[in-house]
Amino acid sequence: MFGLCDCNNFFVSCERVFNPSLEGRPVVVLSNNDGCVVSRSNEAKAIGIKMGQPLYQIRDFIKKYNVAVCSSNYHLYGDMSRRVMAILKQHVPAIEIYSIDEAFLMLDGIPIEKLKKFGEELASTVRRSTGIPVSIGMSRTKTLAKVASRLCKRYPKLNSACLMYRDEDIEKVLRNYPIEDVWGIGRRQAKMFKECRIDTAAQFCGLGEEWIDNRLNITGKRTWLELKGKPCIEFSHDTADRQSIMVSRSFSKELYGIDELHETVTTFASIAAEKLRKQRSVAQELQVFIITNRHRDDQPQHYEWGQIYFPTATDSTLEIVKAATDELRRIYRKGYGYKKSGVRLSRITPSNAVQSSLFDTIDRPKHKKLMETIDRINNDMGIESVRLVSQGAITDHTNREHLSPQYTTKWEDILIVKV
């Protein structure tokens, strides 16, 4: 049996843990630069606020319904996610982290008749230990567990845990389950199904194998089999290492000078290098890009990117930052207002399998020892306690007018309780 633990309205729930006054109110969390809605409370959904809706379009909702608006606080959300996953690991044989707010659960060894109560108790434990409400769906396959977790959110009487294992129960649920909501069905496939008058998951299950083989790829067939109760999507006990690492950001206003862009690219390259070391990997390619604001018809447009190949794969912040800033100077054009920049590391391999170049002049043992020391200090003392001088002052070029404190990751933001 498989389970899926899905944190309810995760970003909003994180904000409510440390600000109880948000309970019962419509709450939205915005994307970078406070652009559009990326998380909504149930109250915000009820008054008609849509996912992805730009902030300027909901000004009337905010005023009329006293909607609380929060800027994205990714340091807080990431730490709360780690806490939820740690609780899950303590109670099930294995978990597979699927996203920041979702994890598949391996439920082997737990008797069917005890699964419902087990799910309820696990959801209660997560809520009590972290403050985050979750929905736990359990069924024969990953895809059906996804369906079950959605039912938890739709029907509060399920008490945060839904078990689907009997054929008649699964068939009844799938008869009313929209095809576009099935995990693994993309927009194009959903459109194709609609054109074929296939509207529900049950209708999809009822299709013949020949039709599936002729119309769908292997991923689509796996989804079909999973809905029929046949597990064919492998459970990964370890979170797979990233094959590429991208760090990018849009700015609240256009940046014209290379000095400001230099600071952002240096910061992005440093973050990417740190992520690389966390998964014990090295990278052999680096890309840097800068983009103007495509929505500004009154300004000249420019998009440029550059690529660097490292003769010896590296995880050194010093080496990666130097390559990134050298490439920035090459692609930068004076007179343009840049709205976004980014750094991407690719051709990633394990750090214990590095093939050195014959002409390598870098003292790699020295770099390794320095990076380990910096990572240890930043882990103990807080993010960016040690940073490169070339990163300049800590300047946030994003617009986050409604940002909450970093309650769990920044010493000065820790809550003070007066007794």
N, C-alpha and C positions, 0 to 999 in steps of 0.2 A: 504494500500500500504506500501511496505517496501523499504528501501533504504540501500545502502552500500557505505560508504565513505572509499576509499582506497588511502592512501598516495603514490604517485608515487616515486618509487625507494627511499624509505624513508631515509635510512642512507645517501645515496649520497645527497639527497635534504637537509638534515640537515647540511651537510658540506658546501654546496653551499650558504646557507643563510648567513653565516659569512665569506665566502671566494668567492666573486663574480668572481674571476679570474678562477674558476673551470667551470663556465658556458661555454657551447659549447665544452668542452674538454671531452675526454673519462676519466671517473673516476670510480675507484673500491674501495670498502671498504672491509677490510679483517677480518677474524675471530680472535679469541683469538690467541695470539702468532704469529700473521701475517701469519696464515697457509694457508687459502684458501679464495676465493671470496664469500662474502655473500650479496653484493649489487652492482649493476652495473648501470651506467648511460645508456641512450639510445645509446649514441655514443660508449660506450664500448661494448654493445650488437651488434652493427652494424659491428664492426671489428672482431667479432667472439669469444670474451671472454665468457666462459660458467660459469653459476652459480656453485659454489662448486669447481671450478678449483684451484689447488694449485698454490701458488705464483711462485714457481720455474718454472712452465710450461708456464708462460706468460711473462717471462723476455724479450723475443724478441718483444712481442706486446708493452710492456712498452717503450722500447727504440725506436721502429719504429714509434709508433703513439703518443708519448709523453703522455702516460697515467698517470694521477695523482693517486697516491696510498695513501689511508688513513687507519690507524689502527682504530679498533672499539672504539668509544667513547660513551659508554653506558650511562654515566651520562648526556651527551648532548642529546642523542636520547630520553632517558626517559623523560627529561624535555620538549623537543619539542613535544613529544606525548601528554603530559598532557595539553599543550597549545592548541593543535588542538582539543582535546576532549572537553575542556572547551568552545571553540567557538561553536562546534556542539551542546552542551547542551543548549546554549542560543537561538538556532534557530529552534529546533524541539521538539515535545512533550516529547520524551524519546530517549535515545541511549543505545545500548548494546555494550560495548567495547569487541571486539573479539580478538584483538591482539594489539601489540604496534603501528601498523600502519593501523588498520582497525576497523571500528565501524558500526554496523547496526543501522539504523535510523527508528523510528516510524513516519510515515507520515500521520497518520489519521487526518482528518479535513482539509486537503489541497486539493482543487478541482483538478481533473485530468487535466483539461485544463491549470492549472497554475503550474503543477509540473515541467515541463521542465525548465521554466524560474526560478522557485524556486531553482532547482538544480544548474543551472548556477550561480545564485547570491550567493548561499551558497559556492560553490567552489571558487568564486572570493573573498568572504569575508575571507575564511580561508587563501587563498594565500596572500591577502593584510595584514592580521593581524599577520601571522606567517612566511610568506615566503615559506611555503610548498605547492607545487602543489598537488592537489587531483583529483581523478576520482569518480564521484557519479553515481551509477547505481540505477535505480528505477523500481520496477515491483511488481507483485502480491504476490510473495513469496521471502523468503530469498535467495533461490538457484537461482532463476531467476535474482534477484538483483545483485548477484555475477557475473552472465553472463554479465549483462548490464554494470557493472563497468569495466570489461575487454574490452568491446567494446570501451569504452572511450579512453583507452590507445592505442588501435589499430587505431582509427580514430580520429585524432585531430579536424576534422571539427565538431564533436559533442560538442565542446566547454566545455569539462570536465563534461558533464552531459548527461546521456542516459536514456530515458524513454521507457520501453517496456510494453505495456498493451494490445494492440490489438492482437487477435489470429493470424492473418496473419503475423504480424511482428515477434512474438515469434517463430512461425513455421519456418519462413524464416531463422532466426538467428540459430535455433537449427539444421537445416539441414546441416550447415557447421561448427558446433561447435564440436570439438573432444571430444570423450567420456572421455578420460583421463584427460581433463581439467575441468570436472564437479566437483563442490564442493561436497564432500562426497564420491567420487569414489576413492578408494585406488588403489595401484599398483596391488595387486592381483586381484581385481575385474576388473580393466582395462585389465589385461592380459586375464582373462576369457572371457570378452566381445569380445576382438580381436579374440580369438579362435573361438567364435561363429559368427564371421564376423559382429559384431556390432561396427561400427566405430564412429558414431556420436550420439549426444544427441537426435536427432529426431528419430533415429532408436531405441534407448533405450525407448523413450516415446511410441513408437508404439508396444512394447511388451505387451502381454496379462497379466492379473493379475495372472493367474494360473502359468505362467512361472516365474513371479517375486516372488511369494510365495514359489515356489519350489527351486529357485536358490539363493535368497538373504535373508539377515536378515532384521530386522525391520528398521535399518538405511537405507539400500538400498531401501526398499519400500518407505520410506519417501522421499528420493531423487527423486524417480520415480514420486511420487504424486506431489512433489513441481515443477518439470519440466512441469507437466501437468497443473500447475496453481492453485493447491489446497494447501493452507498453512497448514502445519502440523509440522513445527519446531517452537517451542514456542519462543516468544520474551521475553527475560529476561530484566526487567527494572533495575535490580540491578546486578552489577558484582558479580558473585558467589565467595565466599571465597575459597581459596585454601584448598584442603584436604591434601596436603603435600607440604612442602617447601624444595627445594634442593638448596644448594649453593656449587658449586664446580668449580675447575679451573685446567687446565693443566699448567705446568710450562715451561719456556723457556729452562731450563736445569734440569737435575736430581738433586734432593735434597737427600743427604745421612744422614745428621745429624737430630736428633730428635728435636733439638732446632728450626731449620728452619721450620720443619713440625709443631711444636707446635705453632709457630706464625701464620701459614696459617690456621690451624684448629681453633685456637682462633678467628681469623678474620671472617672465614666463619660462625662459630657458633654465633658470635655477629650480623652479618648481618641477619642470619636466625631468630634470636630472635627479632630483630627490625621489620622485615617483619611480624612476628607473631603478634606483638603488633599493627601494623598499621591496621590489619584487626580485631582487638579486639578478638583475639583467644588465646588459650593455647594448648600446645602439651603434649602428654603423652609418646611418644616414640622418641628416637633419634638414628640415625645410623651414624657411622663414617667409611669412607673407605680410603684406600691408595693403589695406583696402580703403578707398575713400567712401564717402556716404552716397550710395546709389540713389537715395531718395531726394538728394539735393540737385534738382535740375539746373539751378543757378550757379553751380560750381563745376569746374573741370573734374573729370573722372580718371582714376588711375588705379589699376590693380597690378601688383607685381609680386612675384615670389622667386625665391632662390633656393638652391639645394647644395648641400655640402656632403661629401663622402669622406668618412674617417678611415685612413689606412688601417688603423687598429681600433676595433670597437671599444667604446668608452662609456663610463658612467660618471666621469669627473665633471663637476660643475664648472671648474675653471676652463677646461677644454671646450665644453659645450657652449658656454657663454661667449667665449672668444670667437668661436666659429659663427655663432648666431649674430653677434654684433658686427663682425666683419662683413657678413652677407647683407645685413641691414644697410650698412654704408654703401654697398654696391648697388642695391635696388632702390634706395631712397631717391626721390625727385623733389627738389625744392619747388614751393609754390602750390602744392597740393595739401588739402586738409584731410588727414587720414582719420577714419572713424573706427578702424579695427586693425589689430595686429595679432600675430600668433606664431607659435613654434610647434613643430611636430617632429617627433623622433620615430624612426622606423628601422626596419631590418634589425629587429631586436632578438637577441640570443641570450642564453644563460651566461652569467658572469664567470662561471667556472670552466667555460669552453672558449676562451678568447685566443685567437690566433694572432700573435704579434707580428708586426711588420719588421722586415730586416732593417729598415731605415728609421725605426721609431726612436725619437730623441727625448721623449718624455719620461721622467722618473716616475713610473707607475706605482711602485710600492709607496713612495712618498705621497703621491696624490691620494692613494687608497687610504692611508692612515689619516690624512687630513680630512677627507670626506667622512670617515667614520667618526672622527672627533666632532665635527660640525653637526652631524646628524644626532649624535648622542646629546650634545648640549641643547640643540633645538627641541629634542624630545623631552628632556628633563625641565628645561627652563621656559619653553613656549615657542611657538612658531616664529621664525625669523629673529630669534634672539641673536643669532650670528648670521650676517648677510654680507654680500659683496659691496664694497664701496661704490662700484659702478651702478648699483641699483638705486643710488641716491637716497633722498629722504623717502619715507614711506608715504607715497602719494597715490591716492585712489582716484583714478580718472573716471570711475563709474558714478552714476547718480543713484544713491540709496538713501532717500530722505526718511525712510521709515524703518531703519535698521535697528533691530533689538540687540542687546549685549550678547557677547559670546560667553554665556554663563558657565560653560564647562571646559573651555579651552584657553581662557585668558584670566590670569590671576586677578587683575583689577576689575573684572566683570563678575567675579563670584558673588553670589547673593549674600548679603549680610542679614542675619536673623537677630532681631533684638528681643531679648527675653525679659 
